[in-house]
Amino acid sequence: MIDPGPSLRVDLDIGPDRLVGVADRHEGKGTTEPRRWTINGDFTTLQPNGVARYAREVTMALDALISAGHPLSRNLEIELLAPRPLSAPLRLENIPVRIVPEFSRPRLPQFWVQAQLPWHVRGGLLSFCNLAPVAVRRQIACIHDMHTRLMPSSYGRGFRWAHRVILPAVGRRAARITTVSQLSRSHLVAYGIAPAEKIVVTYNGSDHAGRWDSARSSLTAGGGRPYVLCLGRSDQEYKNMGLLAKLAPVIDRMGLDLWMPGNVDEAALLRHVPEMPANILLLGRIGDDDFKKALEGALCFLFPSRIEGFGLPAIEAMAAGCPVVASTSPCLPEICGDAALYADPDDVEAWAERIGTLMRSADRWQELAARGRVRAGGYTWRGIAAQYLELMMQVDAGSVPKPSRGSSESGDAALIPSVEGRISPRTTRMGHFPAGGKS
């Protein structure tokens, strides 16, 4: 059985049996015309992180389900259109890649997506990275978050402008909108991007972290002291580098170093503290295998963001067996549930206390590591791909979404995995924890 993954199901006028029936009719009775869909391959030009990671993993998972003969893939033909040859190969067997060369003299942002891609789309379109082509109505578009409106200082003026103009148009015109958390769904509704009944929450997957191999890592750092791990980002204020800079001297007195890979330098940290803490090790940009090695050696992973659309690094840490201390800010309690410890994003002493708990108690460390592995295991790319197959069939069948019975307009009612691995209903609102979430 295909794991549906953590999801929010949207009530429709067409059920799974009828969906398979649509595929049967395409395959046998009356027509052999294939159901054609295209994947917007603009993500292939991006670094394979964040939204591009989502796009790559869902594309490969769709290909795997087609290879496995998933019932909703009957008579389905998908191709990926990219603006240039792939710099990072995708492992695809059933989804061909076609290059539609981008206009590049000069290269204009969004020109390929908005002006070139729509002319080459056959059938429906899957767009996974926020800024989808406005011209295509038969489209399922993933809008990950509304950070450009919620945290505008973290983005350039042109980037904010593009999102402010394009996202509402995509939300109105696309057949379905997907997103990655209940929090993001509520924001899409609040900012008028799309009505709640049109938005399906897919979450993210974690199984890509199982392909990482610390034995391939060449990472060498540190002087033998135990350490905690975090990710640095100097260009986005909501990542909360200030908390980490202030926390470092406190945990230095506890005998701990703070390893910080990522796009951050001393100048970014010195905006928050008078001098550079001696126990911070800036590792620069590192690869996935290096991240896995760092996680395996860390006491815990710190994730102090003031907001996240999903918070994939926290789930990647859990998948690696590294306990997580996360911010109480949304949507991390929704995603991490009772498999993490939490602290206020401005309370340095609370963060030190949570870290101290893991230092003092091996049993608590083991418990949290085990809970994290189970929690991460509930988020699968295969389950997300199965959701997209269902949504594609719904669009092909001409079904119309209607509000889910018993759900609020803002989409607060969530279906997220408990530590036992089952899909269980929880309620997650800004500033509130799921049951058992706060320690």
Secondary structure by P-SEA (a helix, b strand, c coil): cccccbbbbbbccccaaaaaaaaaaaccccccccbbbbbccccccccccaaaaaaaaaaaaaaaaaaacccccccbbbbbbbccccccccccccbbbbbccccccccccccccccccccccccbbbbcccccccccccbbbbbcccccccccccccaaaaaaaaccaaaaaacccbbbbccaaaaaaaaaacccccccccccccccccccccccccccccccccccbbbbbbbcccccccaaaaaaaaaaaaaabbbbbbbccccaaaaaaccccccccccccccccaaaaaaaaaaccbbbbbccccccaaaaaaaaaacccccccccccccccccccccccccccaaaaaaaaaaaaacaaaaaaaaaaaaaaaaaccaaaaaaaaaaaaaaaaacccccccccccccccccccccccccbbbbbbccccccccccc
